[in-house]
Amino acid sequence: MKLKIALVSSEYKKSGVGKVTFNLSKKLVEFGHEVTVFARTESPPAEKWFQGINPPMPFKNNLLYPFYAAKKIARHKADVWHGDVVEMGFACKLARKNPLIVSLHDAVPLIEKYKNERHPFFRAAYRFWLEQV
């Protein structure tokens, strides 16, 4: 059964999570599914299934980016949605995308001993996004 699958990525191919999303999308295409990957990027990759989301300021900020991403994906139709990190899952939820799969790759904002590595606003937003998805 061929599915139309949309992946919403934080940084396609650029980071560890982005590489996971790239490999997942590549494998889904090999299996015959119709794939669309939405992600922010300064230079779009060559894959024909990629659609860039290049937000203007202030939406480049990680706290506001999910709202911009939700607006960009709102009209796209898919059988299954995947947010590669919690904030991208939140963007899918804002856009009312279902069924939704969200990957939790990095829980550092939840670990008390690392609290100084992230801004308190980001930590609070992360907890909120996680509760929502």
MARTORDREN-918327 format. One line per 2 residues: their letters; for each residue x, z negated, y negated of N, C-alpha, C, CB. Coordinates in nm, 2 decimals. Atoms other than C-alpha are relative to their C-alpha. Last residue first. Glycine has a CB too. Layout:
BEGIN
a> X/Z/Y/X/Z/Y/X/Z/Y/X/Z/Y; ...
REM end
This chain:
BEGIN
vq> -0.01/-0.10/-0.11/0.21/-2.15/-1.61/0.01/-0.07/0.13/0.12/0.08/-0.02; 0.09/-0.11/0.02/0.08/-2.37/-1.90/0.00/0.10/0.12/0.02/0.08/-0.12
el> 0.14/0.05/-0.03/0.26/-2.68/-1.80/-0.10/0.11/0.00/-0.03/-0.11/-0.10; 0.00/0.03/-0.14/0.59/-2.49/-1.79/-0.14/-0.05/0.04/0.11/-0.10/0.03
wf> 0.02/-0.12/-0.07/0.52/-2.34/-2.13/-0.01/-0.02/0.15/0.12/0.09/-0.03; 0.13/-0.05/0.02/0.46/-2.69/-2.27/-0.02/0.13/0.08/-0.02/0.03/-0.15
ry> 0.09/0.09/-0.08/0.78/-2.83/-2.12/-0.15/0.05/-0.01/0.00/-0.15/-0.05; -0.02/-0.03/-0.14/0.98/-2.53/-2.25/-0.10/-0.09/0.09/0.14/-0.03/0.04
aa> 0.06/-0.13/-0.03/0.83/-2.57/-2.60/0.01/0.03/0.15/0.05/0.11/-0.08; 0.15/0.03/0.01/0.93/-2.94/-2.61/-0.08/0.13/0.04/-0.04/-0.05/-0.14
rf> 0.03/0.08/-0.12/1.29/-2.85/-2.49/-0.15/-0.03/0.00/0.07/-0.14/-0.01; 0.00/-0.08/-0.12/1.30/-2.57/-2.74/-0.03/-0.08/0.12/0.14/0.07/0.02
fp> 0.11/-0.08/0.01/1.20/-2.80/-3.03/-0.01/0.09/0.13/0.00/0.09/-0.13; 0.12/0.08/-0.04/1.45/-3.06/-2.92/-0.13/0.09/0.00/-0.01/-0.12/-0.08
hr> 0.07/0.06/0.12/1.73/-2.80/-2.95/-0.12/-0.07/0.05/-0.03/0.11/-0.10; 0.11/-0.08/0.06/1.91/-2.74/-2.62/-0.06/-0.08/-0.11/-0.10/0.03/0.11
en> -0.03/-0.14/-0.01/2.25/-2.86/-2.49/-0.11/0.09/-0.06/0.02/0.04/0.15; -0.07/-0.04/0.12/2.19/-3.22/-2.61/0.04/0.15/0.00/0.12/-0.08/-0.02
ky> 0.09/-0.01/0.11/1.93/-3.28/-2.34/0.06/0.04/-0.13/-0.07/-0.13/-0.03; -0.04/-0.13/0.07/2.17/-3.20/-2.06/-0.08/0.01/-0.13/-0.02/0.12/0.09
ke> -0.15/0.01/0.04/2.17/-3.56/-1.91/0.04/0.13/-0.08/0.08/-0.02/0.12; -0.04/0.09/0.11/1.79/-3.56/-1.92/0.14/0.00/-0.05/-0.04/-0.14/0.04
il> -0.10/0.10/-0.05/1.73/-3.26/-1.71/0.05/-0.08/-0.11/0.11/0.07/0.08; 0.08/0.12/-0.05/1.41/-3.07/-1.81/0.09/-0.11/0.05/-0.08/0.05/0.12
pv> 0.07/0.07/0.11/1.59/-2.82/-2.04/-0.08/-0.12/0.05/-0.10/0.10/-0.06; -0.09/0.08/0.09/1.83/-2.74/-1.75/-0.08/-0.07/-0.11/0.11/0.08/-0.05
ad> 0.08/0.12/0.04/1.54/-2.62/-1.52/0.09/-0.09/-0.09/-0.05/-0.07/0.11; -0.09/0.10/0.07/1.68/-2.27/-1.48/-0.08/-0.11/-0.05/0.08/0.08/-0.11
hl> -0.15/-0.01/-0.03/1.55/-2.01/-1.24/0.08/-0.11/-0.06/0.05/0.14/-0.05; -0.07/0.11/0.07/1.18/-2.09/-1.24/0.14/0.00/0.05/-0.07/-0.14/0.03
sv> -0.12/0.06/-0.07/1.01/-1.77/-1.14/0.06/-0.11/-0.09/0.11/0.11/0.03; -0.11/0.04/0.09/0.66/-1.69/-1.25/0.11/-0.06/0.07/-0.06/-0.10/-0.11
il> -0.11/0.07/-0.07/0.41/-1.49/-1.05/0.10/-0.03/-0.10/0.06/0.09/0.12; -0.12/0.03/0.06/0.08/-1.38/-1.21/0.10/-0.08/0.09/-0.02/-0.07/-0.13
pn> -0.07/0.12/-0.04/-0.23/-1.22/-1.08/0.14/-0.01/-0.05/0.00/-0.01/0.16; 0.02/0.06/-0.13/-0.33/-1.19/-1.35/0.00/0.12/0.10/-0.13/-0.08/0.01
kr> -0.04/-0.09/-0.11/-0.23/-1.11/-1.71/-0.01/-0.08/0.13/0.14/0.05/-0.02; 0.11/0.01/-0.10/-0.43/-1.29/-1.99/0.03/0.10/0.12/-0.13/0.04/-0.05
al> 0.06/-0.13/-0.01/-0.18/-1.18/-2.26/-0.11/0.01/0.11/0.11/0.11/0.02; 0.06/-0.03/0.13/-0.11/-1.54/-2.34/-0.07/0.13/0.00/0.11/-0.01/-0.11
kc> 0.12/0.08/0.00/-0.05/-1.60/-1.96/-0.07/0.03/-0.14/0.03/-0.15/0.02; 0.10/-0.06/-0.09/0.19/-1.31/-1.95/-0.13/-0.07/-0.01/0.05/0.01/0.15
af> 0.04/-0.13/0.07/0.38/-1.45/-2.25/-0.10/0.07/0.08/0.13/0.09/-0.02; 0.09/0.04/0.10/0.39/-1.79/-2.07/-0.05/0.12/-0.08/0.07/-0.10/-0.10
gm> 0.13/0.03/-0.06/0.54/-1.63/-1.77/-0.11/-0.04/-0.10/0.02/-0.11/0.11; 0.06/-0.14/-0.02/0.80/-1.48/-2.00/-0.13/-0.02/0.08/0.10/0.09/0.07
ev> 0.06/-0.05/0.12/0.87/-1.84/-2.13/-0.06/0.14/0.01/0.11/0.01/-0.11; 0.13/0.07/0.04/0.90/-1.97/-1.78/-0.06/0.05/-0.13/0.03/-0.15/-0.02
vd> -0.03/0.13/0.04/1.16/-1.71/-1.66/-0.13/-0.06/-0.06/0.11/-0.01/-0.11; -0.13/0.04/-0.07/1.13/-1.39/-1.47/0.05/-0.13/-0.04/0.11/0.11/-0.03
gh> -0.08/0.05/0.11/0.76/-1.35/-1.55/0.13/-0.05/0.06/-0.07/-0.11/-0.08; -0.11/0.09/-0.03/0.60/-1.13/-1.28/0.07/-0.04/-0.13/0.10/0.05/0.11
wv> -0.09/0.03/0.11/0.27/-0.95/-1.30/0.10/-0.10/0.04/-0.08/-0.05/-0.13; -0.07/0.13/0.00/0.07/-0.79/-1.02/0.10/-0.01/-0.11/0.08/-0.01/0.14
da> 0.06/0.07/-0.11/-0.18/-0.51/-1.00/0.05/-0.14/0.01/0.01/0.07/0.13; -0.08/0.02/-0.12/-0.08/-0.38/-1.34/-0.08/-0.07/0.10/0.14/-0.06/-0.03
kh> 0.08/0.04/-0.12/-0.24/-0.26/-1.67/0.10/0.00/0.12/-0.11/0.10/0.03; -0.05/-0.06/-0.13/-0.06/-0.25/-2.00/-0.08/-0.05/0.12/0.16/-0.03/0.02
ra> 0.07/-0.12/-0.04/-0.26/-0.32/-2.31/0.04/0.06/0.13/0.00/0.11/-0.10; 0.14/0.03/-0.01/-0.14/-0.68/-2.37/-0.08/0.12/0.05/-0.05/-0.03/-0.14
ik> 0.04/-0.03/-0.14/0.23/-0.61/-2.29/-0.16/0.00/0.01/0.06/-0.10/0.09; -0.05/-0.13/-0.05/0.35/-0.58/-2.65/-0.05/0.04/0.14/0.15/-0.01/0.00
ka> 0.06/-0.11/0.07/0.13/-0.86/-2.78/0.04/0.13/0.05/0.03/-0.02/-0.16; 0.14/-0.01/-0.05/0.24/-1.10/-2.51/-0.07/0.11/-0.07/-0.07/-0.14/-0.03
ay> 0.00/-0.07/-0.13/0.61/-1.01/-2.59/-0.15/0.01/0.05/0.08/-0.08/0.11; -0.02/-0.14/0.02/0.56/-1.11/-2.95/-0.01/0.08/0.13/0.14/0.02/-0.07
fp> 0.12/-0.04/0.07/0.41/-1.45/-2.86/0.01/0.15/-0.03/-0.02/-0.08/-0.13; 0.11/-0.02/-0.09/0.68/-1.51/-2.60/-0.13/0.06/-0.06/-0.04/-0.13/0.08
yl> 0.00/-0.12/-0.07/0.95/-1.44/-2.86/-0.12/0.02/0.10/0.13/0.01/0.08; 0.11/-0.09/0.04/0.85/-1.72/-3.09/-0.01/0.12/0.08/0.02/0.03/-0.14
ln> 0.12/0.07/0.01/1.05/-2.01/-2.94/-0.12/0.09/-0.03/0.01/-0.11/-0.11; 0.06/0.03/-0.13/1.33/-1.79/-2.82/-0.13/-0.07/0.00/0.10/-0.08/0.08
nk> -0.02/0.14/-0.04/1.40/-1.66/-3.17/-0.08/-0.03/0.13/-0.06/-0.09/-0.11; -0.12/0.00/-0.09/1.40/-1.28/-3.18/0.03/-0.14/0.05/0.12/0.06/-0.08
fp> 0.04/0.00/-0.15/1.04/-1.32/-3.31/0.12/0.01/0.09/-0.10/0.11/0.02; -0.06/0.12/-0.07/1.16/-1.42/-3.66/-0.02/0.00/0.15/-0.04/-0.13/-0.06
mp> -0.01/0.15/0.03/1.29/-1.15/-3.70/-0.14/-0.04/-0.05/0.11/-0.02/-0.11; -0.06/0.03/0.13/1.18/-0.82/-3.55/0.02/-0.15/-0.02/-0.09/0.06/-0.11
pn> 0.07/0.07/0.11/1.12/-0.79/-3.18/0.07/-0.01/-0.13/-0.04/-0.14/0.05; -0.10/0.04/0.10/1.27/-0.53/-2.96/-0.07/-0.06/-0.11/0.08/0.13/-0.04
ig> 0.07/0.08/0.10/1.06/-0.50/-2.64/0.10/-0.05/-0.10/-0.09/-0.12/0.06; -0.06/0.10/0.08/1.21/-0.22/-2.43/-0.10/-0.07/-0.10/0.10/0.06/-0.09
qf> 0.06/-0.02/0.13/1.02/-0.04/-2.16/0.06/-0.12/-0.08/-0.16/-0.01/0.01; -0.02/0.10/0.11/1.21/0.02/-1.84/-0.07/0.03/-0.13/0.15/-0.02/-0.02
wk> 0.10/0.10/-0.01/1.07/0.22/-1.54/0.01/-0.11/-0.11/-0.01/-0.07/0.13; 0.12/-0.06/0.06/1.28/0.52/-1.62/-0.11/-0.10/0.00/-0.04/0.12/0.08
ea> 0.11/0.00/-0.09/1.60/0.32/-1.56/-0.13/0.05/-0.07/-0.02/-0.14/0.07; 0.04/-0.13/-0.04/1.87/0.42/-1.80/-0.12/0.01/0.09/0.12/0.07/0.07
pp> -0.06/-0.05/-0.12/1.90/0.09/-1.98/-0.06/0.13/0.04/-0.01/-0.10/0.12; 0.08/-0.02/-0.12/1.78/0.04/-2.34/0.08/0.05/0.12/-0.12/0.09/-0.02
se> -0.02/-0.13/-0.05/2.04/-0.08/-2.59/-0.07/0.02/0.13/0.15/0.03/0.02; -0.05/-0.08/0.11/1.95/-0.37/-2.80/0.02/0.14/0.04/0.12/-0.07/-0.06
tr> -0.13/-0.05/-0.02/1.73/-0.53/-2.53/0.04/0.08/-0.13/0.01/0.09/0.12; -0.07/-0.02/0.12/1.42/-0.73/-2.50/0.14/0.05/0.03/0.00/-0.13/-0.09
af> -0.11/0.09/0.04/1.24/-0.68/-2.18/0.05/0.03/-0.13/0.11/-0.01/0.11; 0.00/0.02/0.15/0.94/-0.51/-2.02/0.10/-0.11/-0.03/-0.14/-0.05/-0.05
vt> -0.07/0.12/0.05/0.99/-0.38/-1.67/0.00/0.00/-0.15/0.15/0.00/0.06; -0.03/0.00/0.15/0.74/-0.13/-1.53/0.07/-0.13/-0.03/-0.13/0.02/-0.08
ve> -0.05/0.12/0.06/0.72/-0.06/-1.15/0.02/0.03/-0.15/0.14/-0.04/0.06; -0.01/-0.05/0.13/0.51/0.18/-0.94/0.04/-0.13/-0.09/-0.13/0.06/-0.06
hg> 0.09/0.06/0.10/0.58/0.07/-0.59/0.02/0.06/-0.13/0.01/-0.15/0.00; 0.10/-0.10/0.04/0.75/0.30/-0.33/-0.10/-0.06/-0.10/-0.08/0.03/0.12
fe> 0.11/0.02/-0.09/0.97/0.04/-0.15/-0.13/0.09/-0.03/-0.04/-0.14/0.00; -0.04/-0.05/-0.13/1.27/0.18/-0.34/-0.11/-0.01/0.11/0.12/-0.06/0.05
vl> 0.01/-0.15/0.01/1.08/0.11/-0.66/0.04/0.06/0.13/0.10/0.05/-0.12; 0.14/-0.04/0.00/1.04/-0.25/-0.55/-0.03/0.15/-0.02/-0.08/-0.08/-0.11
kk> 0.04/0.01/-0.14/1.41/-0.27/-0.46/-0.15/0.03/0.00/0.02/-0.14/0.05; -0.06/-0.12/-0.08/1.51/-0.15/-0.81/-0.05/0.00/0.14/0.16/-0.02/0.00
sl> 0.07/-0.12/0.04/1.27/-0.40/-0.98/0.05/0.13/0.08/0.01/0.03/-0.15; 0.13/0.01/-0.05/1.41/-0.69/-0.78/-0.08/0.13/-0.03/-0.08/-0.12/-0.05
nf> -0.01/-0.03/-0.14/1.77/-0.59/-0.85/-0.14/0.00/0.07/0.09/-0.10/0.07; -0.04/-0.14/-0.02/1.70/-0.56/-1.22/0.00/0.03/0.15/0.14/0.02/-0.06
tv> 0.11/-0.09/0.04/1.51/-0.89/-1.23/0.03/0.15/0.02/-0.05/-0.03/-0.14; 0.10/0.02/-0.11/1.79/-1.07/-1.04/-0.12/0.09/-0.03/-0.04/-0.15/0.00
kg> -0.05/-0.07/-0.11/2.04/-0.92/-1.29/-0.10/-0.01/0.12/0.14/-0.04/0.04; 0.02/-0.15/0.02/1.83/-1.04/-1.58/0.05/0.09/0.11/0.07/0.04/-0.13
vg> 0.14/-0.03/-0.02/1.83/-1.39/-1.44/-0.03/0.14/-0.01/-0.08/-0.09/-0.09; 0.03/0.02/-0.14/2.21/-1.39/-1.41/-0.15/0.03/0.03/0.04/-0.14/0.04
sk> -0.04/0.13/-0.04/2.24/-1.24/-1.76/-0.03/-0.01/0.15/-0.09/-0.11/-0.08; -0.11/0.06/0.08/2.25/-0.89/-1.91/0.04/-0.14/0.05/-0.05/-0.01/-0.14
ky> -0.13/-0.04/-0.03/2.05/-0.68/-1.66/0.12/-0.08/-0.07/0.02/0.14/-0.02; -0.02/-0.09/-0.12/1.71/-0.74/-1.82/0.15/0.05/0.01/-0.09/0.13/-0.02
es> -0.12/-0.08/0.03/1.72/-1.02/-2.07/0.04/0.08/0.12/0.12/-0.09/-0.04; -0.06/0.06/0.12/1.40/-1.23/-2.08/0.12/0.08/-0.05/0.05/-0.14/0.02
sv> -0.13/0.06/-0.01/1.21/-1.02/-1.84/0.05/-0.05/-0.13/0.10/0.11/0.06; -0.03/0.03/0.14/0.85/-0.93/-1.80/0.12/-0.08/0.00/-0.13/-0.07/-0.07
la> -0.09/0.11/0.01/0.80/-0.75/-1.46/0.03/-0.02/-0.15/0.13/0.02/0.08; -0.07/0.02/0.13/0.50/-0.53/-1.41/0.08/-0.12/0.00/-0.11/0.00/-0.12
ik> -0.06/0.13/0.03/0.39/-0.41/-1.07/0.07/0.00/-0.13/0.10/-0.04/0.12; -0.05/-0.02/0.13/0.15/-0.12/-0.98/0.05/-0.14/-0.05/-0.11/0.06/-0.10
lk> 0.04/0.09/0.11/0.12/-0.15/-0.61/0.06/0.04/-0.13/0.03/-0.15/0.03; -0.08/-0.01/0.12/0.15/0.11/-0.33/-0.07/-0.09/-0.11/0.01/0.15/-0.05
m> 0.08/0.00/0.12/0.00/0.00/0.00/0.09/0.00/-0.12/-0.10/-0.12/0.00
REM end
